[in-house]
């Protein structure tokens, strides 16, 4: 009695470009100007404005 082992089907190769992309992964991008304007508006609404004493 003989057991015969058939070779497995060839495995699909990994994406060769994925490693390069991972190495040069960029950091976070600059915030858009609109979000900075909105944050400034919210800060102005939060701040309690008091009249100056003269």
Secondary structure, 3 states (H helix, E strand, C coil): CCCCCCCCCCCCCCCCCHHHHHHCCCCCCCCCHHHHHHHHHHHHHHCCCCCCCC
